Amino acid sequence: MTDNFHMAMRIREQAKQKIQEKEIRHDNVMREKMSKSNPQNFGHIQNIMNSPLYKTAKEIDTRSKTREFIKDQLNKNLEIMTDEQLNKFASQLVDLPQG
């Protein structure tokens, strides 16, 4: 009975080792496939700044900050304008072509 038990344990351990080896080989194959298929993989954090998404987001953020700054400055200037300056400014806005 002990021989059968030891044999079963040995078979069980060999099966576990085969499964682990298979998983390791699979992981290695997948890593190799990923590195060969897309050498400029922008999923890595160190390459994120090279991605087109980052550049687009940076441009949008810069434009948003510029617009916000202009809005704040315009609001500050409108508050301190006299009635005459405000009317002149409004008339200039009406004369601008809409585009």
C-alpha positions in Angstrom: 0.0 0.0 0.0 2.8 2.4 0.7 4.4 1.7 -2.7 1.1 2.6 -4.4 0.9 5.7 -2.2 4.4 6.8 -3.1 3.9 6.1 -6.7 0.7 8.2 -6.7 2.5 11.1 -5.0 5.3 10.9 -7.5 2.9 10.9 -10.4 1.0 13.8 -8.8 4.3 15.8 -8.4 5.3 15.1 -12.0 1.9 16.3 -13.2 2.3 19.5 -11.1 5.7 20.1 -12.5 4.5 19.6 -16.1 1.7 22.1 -15.5 4.1 24.7 -14.0 6.6 24.2 -16.9 3.8 24.6 -19.4 2.7 27.8 -17.7 6.2 29.2 -17.7 6.7 28.3 -21.4 3.4 29.9 -22.2 4.3 33.1 -20.3 7.7 33.2 -22.1 6.1 32.7 -25.5 3.6 35.5 -24.8 6.3 37.9 -23.7 8.4 37.2 -26.7 5.4 37.5 -29.0 4.5 40.9 -27.5 8.0 42.2 -27.8 8.3 41.1 -31.5 4.9 42.1 -32.7 5.0 45.7 -31.4 8.4 47.0 -30.6 7.0 50.5 -29.9 4.5 49.3 -27.4 3.1 52.4 -25.8 1.6 50.4 -22.9 4.7 50.7 -20.9 4.8 53.6 -18.5 8.3 54.7 -19.6 7.0 55.1 -23.2 3.7 56.7 -22.4 5.1 60.2 -23.2 5.8 59.1 -26.8 2.3 58.0 -27.5 0.0 60.0 -29.7 -2.7 59.9 -27.0 -0.3 61.7 -24.6 0.5 64.4 -27.2 -3.1 65.0 -28.0 -4.1 65.2 -24.3 -1.3 67.6 -23.7 -2.4 69.9 -26.5 -6.0 69.9 -25.3 -4.9 70.6 -21.8 -2.7 73.5 -23.0 -5.6 75.0 -25.0 -8.0 74.6 -22.0 -5.6 76.4 -19.7 -5.1 79.2 -22.2 -8.9 79.6 -22.7 -9.4 79.6 -18.9 -6.7 82.3 -18.5 -8.2 84.5 -21.2 -11.7 84.1 -19.6 -10.4 85.1 -16.2 -8.5 88.2 -17.7 -11.6 89.2 -19.7 -13.9 89.0 -16.7 -11.4 91.1 -14.6 -11.2 93.7 -17.3 -15.0 93.8 -17.8 -15.4 94.5 -14.1 -13.1 97.6 -14.2 -14.3 99.0 -17.5 -16.2 102.3 -17.6 -19.6 102.4 -19.3 -18.0 104.2 -22.3 -15.3 101.5 -22.6 -17.9 98.7 -22.2 -20.1 100.2 -24.9 -17.1 100.6 -27.3 -16.0 97.0 -26.6 -19.6 95.7 -27.2 -19.8 97.5 -30.5 -16.5 96.0 -31.6 -17.8 92.5 -30.8 -20.9 93.1 -32.9 -18.8 94.1 -35.9 -16.6 90.9 -35.8 -17.4 88.4 -38.5 -18.9 85.2 -37.1 -16.9 82.1 -38.1 
